Amino acid sequence: MTERGRRAVSSKGVLSPPAFFALPAGPAAGRLLGGETYLLTDQVHAMPESAQPPAPEFDRRAFRAALGAFVTGVTIITTCDESGAPAGLTANSFNSVSLDPPMVLWSLALDSTSLDAFRQAKWWAVHVLAAGQEELSNQFARKDTQKFAGVTYTTGPGGIPLLEGFAARFVCRAAFEYEGGDHAIFLGAVEVFEQAPRAPLIYHQGRYGGVFPAAPPAADEAESVAALEQRGLVETVDGILRLTQEGRLVATGLVALAGNSGLTQHETSALRHLVARLAA
């Protein structure tokens, strides 16, 4: 662990190093609250060199693509820099750690321009984005200083920006930072959380998506198809159910429209399954 693997300011007291953190062979030092040091003894033992298989050439692009197979949510994480100016970024590395005490984590590239702001932060907030917030996600993913332009927000502990329109939000006190490869891993103690009745925005293989309900029972599906016919989205021609032109337009943008199309969950699900059957 390098000098970067250090304790962030916290009023929660000293936390022991989490057991899940992978360590190199040999002792490694870190720094806890107040400057105390701890020593991490050998916990990983290398195989004898003669027993190790030859290392294949590592394909970073293929590795990144494989990671993209994992569907994630999308978050915006906000804080303030040393001057008090708002700082934030888009991340999908968010994850839960503990229920008791409530803790979450996320990671940030070591070459990020926002790294210093989060390293010195005592508070930060994780906003789980809702369906329809793709543009907001894109705005905070850019590498410029105008991320908060036109964005409405209130302020929380330490003056950190709290955004609106989220599916969930976690206000955290900075607890610990680790260095993992080319990323810094931030752990936070959750002090306040909120959830809104909104469908989440999801991300998969470089594209945004939405969450849809499971296929409705047959009776509900028949009722939903009838409702879609009344809306002019589907029609029966020569005994065959097919999408109308307007239905195709809605189906094409179904993911982007999730939660904002005016359709009920059953109608959305029925339309999605109808599209799947027609495409089969």
C-alpha positions as CSV (number, residue, x, y, z in Angstrom):
1,M,0.0,0.0,0.0
2,T,1.4,3.4,-0.9
3,E,1.2,6.7,0.9
4,R,-2.1,7.2,-1.0
5,G,-3.7,4.4,1.0
6,R,-4.7,6.7,3.9
7,R,-7.5,7.4,6.3
8,A,-9.9,10.2,5.4
9,V,-11.3,12.5,8.1
10,S,-14.1,10.9,10.1
11,S,-15.9,11.4,13.4
12,K,-16.8,7.7,13.6
13,G,-13.6,6.6,15.1
14,V,-10.9,4.2,13.9
15,L,-12.0,1.4,11.6
16,S,-10.0,-1.8,11.2
17,P,-8.8,-2.6,7.7
18,P,-11.6,-4.5,6.0
19,A,-10.9,-8.2,5.5
20,F,-11.8,-8.2,1.8
21,F,-8.9,-5.9,0.8
22,A,-6.3,-8.0,-1.1
23,L,-2.8,-7.4,0.1
24,P,0.6,-8.2,-1.5
25,A,2.9,-10.7,0.2
26,G,5.0,-9.1,2.9
27,P,4.1,-6.4,5.5
28,A,2.3,-3.3,4.3
29,A,1.7,-0.1,6.3
30,G,-1.3,2.3,6.2
31,R,-2.4,5.3,8.2
32,L,-5.5,5.6,10.4
33,L,-7.3,8.5,11.9
34,G,-5.0,10.7,13.9
35,G,-1.9,9.6,12.2
36,E,-1.5,6.2,13.9
37,T,0.0,3.5,11.7
38,Y,-1.0,-0.1,11.4
39,L,1.0,-3.0,10.0
40,L,-0.7,-5.6,7.8
41,T,1.2,-8.9,8.0
42,D,1.5,-11.5,5.3
43,Q,-1.9,-12.6,4.1
44,V,-1.1,-13.7,0.5
45,H,1.6,-16.2,-0.3
46,A,2.9,-16.4,-3.8
47,M,3.3,-19.8,-5.5
48,P,6.9,-21.0,-6.1
49,E,8.1,-19.6,-9.4
50,S,8.4,-23.1,-10.8
51,A,4.8,-23.8,-10.1
52,Q,3.4,-20.7,-11.7
53,P,1.9,-21.0,-15.2
54,P,3.2,-18.8,-17.9
55,A,1.4,-15.4,-17.8
56,P,-0.6,-14.9,-21.0
57,E,-0.4,-11.5,-22.7
58,F,-3.1,-9.4,-21.0
59,D,-5.7,-7.9,-23.3
60,R,-6.9,-4.7,-21.6
61,R,-9.6,-4.0,-24.2
62,A,-11.0,-7.5,-23.9
63,F,-11.0,-7.2,-20.1
64,R,-12.8,-4.0,-20.3
65,A,-15.4,-5.5,-22.6
66,A,-15.9,-8.5,-20.3
67,L,-16.4,-6.1,-17.4
68,G,-19.1,-4.4,-19.5
69,A,-21.1,-7.6,-19.4
70,F,-22.0,-6.7,-15.8
71,V,-25.1,-4.5,-15.7
72,T,-24.8,-1.6,-13.3
73,G,-26.7,1.4,-12.1
74,V,-25.4,4.9,-12.8
75,T,-24.5,7.4,-10.1
76,I,-23.3,10.9,-9.8
77,I,-21.1,11.6,-6.7
78,T,-20.7,15.1,-5.4
79,T,-18.6,16.9,-2.9
80,C,-16.8,20.3,-2.5
81,D,-13.2,21.1,-3.1
82,E,-10.9,22.9,-0.7
83,S,-12.3,26.3,-1.9
84,G,-15.9,25.2,-1.3
85,A,-16.7,25.0,-5.0
86,P,-18.9,22.1,-6.0
87,A,-17.3,19.0,-7.5
88,G,-18.8,15.9,-9.0
89,L,-18.6,13.1,-11.5
90,T,-20.4,10.1,-13.0
91,A,-19.5,6.7,-11.8
92,N,-20.9,3.1,-12.0
93,S,-18.4,1.6,-9.5
94,F,-20.8,2.2,-6.6
95,N,-21.5,-0.7,-4.3
96,S,-22.7,-1.6,-0.8
97,V,-20.3,-2.8,1.8
98,S,-22.1,-3.1,5.2
99,L,-25.5,-2.9,6.8
100,D,-24.2,-2.5,10.3
101,P,-22.7,0.0,10.3
102,P,-24.2,1.3,7.0
103,M,-21.3,1.7,4.6
104,V,-20.8,2.1,0.8
105,L,-17.9,2.3,-1.6
106,W,-17.0,3.6,-5.0
107,S,-13.7,4.0,-6.9
108,L,-12.1,6.8,-8.9
109,A,-9.2,6.7,-11.4
110,L,-5.9,8.0,-10.0
111,D,-5.5,10.3,-13.0
112,S,-9.0,11.9,-12.5
113,T,-9.0,15.7,-12.2
114,S,-11.5,15.3,-9.3
115,L,-9.2,13.1,-7.2
116,D,-7.9,15.8,-5.0
117,A,-11.3,17.1,-4.2
118,F,-12.5,13.7,-3.0
119,R,-9.3,13.0,-1.1
120,Q,-9.7,16.0,1.1
121,A,-13.5,15.8,1.4
122,K,-15.1,15.1,4.7
123,W,-18.5,14.5,3.1
124,W,-19.7,13.2,-0.2
125,A,-23.1,12.2,-1.7
126,V,-24.0,9.3,-4.0
127,H,-27.0,9.9,-6.3
128,V,-28.4,6.8,-8.0
129,L,-29.8,8.2,-11.2
130,A,-33.3,7.6,-12.4
131,A,-34.4,6.6,-15.9
132,G,-34.5,9.7,-18.1
133,Q,-31.4,11.3,-16.5
134,E,-29.0,10.2,-19.3
135,E,-28.1,13.8,-20.2
136,L,-27.3,14.6,-16.6
137,S,-25.1,11.6,-16.5
138,N,-23.3,12.7,-19.6
139,Q,-22.8,16.2,-18.3
140,F,-21.1,15.0,-15.2
141,A,-19.0,12.5,-17.2
142,R,-17.3,15.3,-19.1
143,K,-13.8,16.5,-18.2
144,D,-14.6,20.1,-17.9
145,T,-15.4,22.6,-15.0
146,Q,-19.0,23.3,-16.1
147,K,-20.6,20.2,-14.7
148,F,-23.0,22.1,-12.5
149,A,-24.1,24.5,-15.2
150,G,-27.9,24.7,-15.3
151,V,-28.2,22.0,-12.5
152,T,-30.5,22.7,-9.6
153,Y,-29.2,21.5,-6.3
154,T,-29.4,22.2,-2.5
155,T,-26.6,21.8,-0.1
156,G,-25.9,19.2,2.6
157,P,-23.3,18.6,5.3
158,G,-20.1,20.5,4.6
159,G,-21.9,22.4,1.8
160,I,-21.9,19.4,-0.6
161,P,-24.3,19.6,-3.5
162,L,-27.4,17.5,-3.3
163,L,-29.0,16.9,-6.7
164,E,-32.7,16.3,-7.5
165,G,-34.6,13.7,-9.5
166,F,-32.7,10.7,-8.2
167,A,-33.9,7.1,-7.6
168,A,-31.9,7.0,-4.4
169,R,-29.4,9.2,-2.5
170,F,-26.8,8.4,0.1
171,V,-25.1,11.2,2.1
172,C,-21.8,9.9,3.5
173,R,-19.1,10.9,5.9
174,A,-15.7,10.0,4.4
175,A,-14.4,7.0,6.2
176,F,-11.4,5.4,4.4
177,E,-9.5,5.4,1.2
178,Y,-7.5,2.6,-0.4
179,E,-5.4,2.5,-3.5
180,G,-6.3,-0.5,-5.7
181,G,-4.2,-0.6,-8.9
182,D,-4.9,2.5,-11.0
183,H,-8.0,3.5,-8.9
184,A,-8.6,5.0,-5.4
185,I,-11.3,3.2,-3.5
186,F,-13.4,5.4,-1.2
187,L,-15.5,4.0,1.7
188,G,-18.2,6.1,3.3
189,A,-20.3,5.8,6.4
190,V,-23.9,6.5,5.4
191,E,-25.4,9.2,7.6
192,V,-28.6,9.9,5.6
193,F,-30.3,8.1,2.7
194,E,-33.5,8.7,0.6
195,Q,-35.3,6.7,-2.0
196,A,-37.8,7.9,-4.6
197,P,-40.4,5.9,-6.5
198,R,-38.6,6.2,-9.8
199,A,-37.2,3.5,-12.1
200,P,-33.4,3.5,-12.1
201,L,-31.1,4.2,-15.0
202,I,-28.9,1.3,-15.9
203,Y,-25.7,0.9,-17.9
204,H,-24.5,-2.1,-20.0
205,Q,-21.8,-2.5,-22.6
206,G,-21.4,1.3,-23.0
207,R,-25.2,1.9,-23.4
208,Y,-27.9,3.2,-21.1
209,G,-30.9,1.1,-20.4
210,G,-34.0,0.7,-18.3
211,V,-35.6,-1.8,-16.0
212,F,-38.8,-3.4,-17.1
213,P,-41.3,-5.5,-15.1
214,A,-41.6,-9.2,-15.7
215,A,-44.0,-10.5,-18.2
216,P,-47.6,-10.0,-16.9
217,P,-50.0,-12.9,-16.4
218,A,-51.9,-13.9,-19.6
219,A,-55.1,-12.2,-18.4
220,D,-53.3,-9.0,-17.7
221,E,-51.4,-9.2,-21.0
222,A,-54.6,-9.5,-22.9
223,E,-56.0,-6.5,-21.1
224,S,-52.8,-4.5,-21.7
225,V,-52.8,-5.4,-25.4
226,A,-56.4,-4.1,-25.7
227,A,-55.3,-0.9,-24.0
228,L,-52.4,-0.6,-26.5
229,E,-54.9,-1.1,-29.4
230,Q,-56.9,1.8,-28.0
231,R,-53.8,3.9,-27.9
232,G,-53.1,3.1,-31.5
233,L,-49.9,1.4,-30.8
234,V,-50.9,-2.1,-32.1
235,E,-53.5,-3.4,-34.5
236,T,-54.9,-6.7,-35.8
237,V,-54.6,-7.2,-39.5
238,D,-56.0,-10.5,-41.0
239,G,-56.0,-12.0,-37.5
240,I,-52.3,-11.1,-36.9
241,L,-51.4,-8.6,-34.1
242,R,-48.7,-6.2,-35.3
243,L,-47.3,-2.8,-34.3
244,T,-48.6,0.4,-35.9
245,Q,-46.1,3.0,-37.2
246,E,-46.6,4.9,-33.9
247,G,-46.1,1.7,-32.0
248,R,-42.8,1.1,-33.7
249,L,-41.6,4.6,-32.8
250,V,-42.5,4.1,-29.2
251,A,-40.9,0.6,-29.2
252,T,-37.7,2.0,-30.7
253,G,-37.4,4.5,-27.9
254,L,-38.8,2.2,-25.2
255,V,-35.7,2.1,-23.1
256,A,-35.3,5.9,-23.1
257,L,-38.9,6.4,-22.4
258,A,-39.1,4.0,-19.5
259,G,-40.9,5.8,-16.7
260,N,-41.8,8.7,-18.9
261,S,-43.9,7.3,-21.7
262,G,-47.3,7.5,-20.0
263,L,-47.8,3.8,-20.3
264,T,-48.5,1.6,-17.2
265,Q,-46.0,-1.0,-16.2
266,H,-48.2,-3.8,-17.6
267,E,-48.7,-1.9,-20.9
268,T,-44.9,-1.3,-21.1
269,S,-44.2,-5.0,-20.4
270,A,-46.9,-6.2,-22.9
271,L,-45.4,-3.9,-25.6
272,R,-41.9,-5.1,-24.9
273,H,-42.9,-8.8,-25.1
274,L,-44.9,-8.1,-28.2
275,V,-41.8,-6.5,-29.8
276,A,-39.7,-9.6,-28.8
277,R,-42.2,-12.0,-30.3
278,L,-42.5,-10.0,-33.6
279,A,-38.7,-9.9,-33.8
280,A,-38.3,-13.7,-33.2
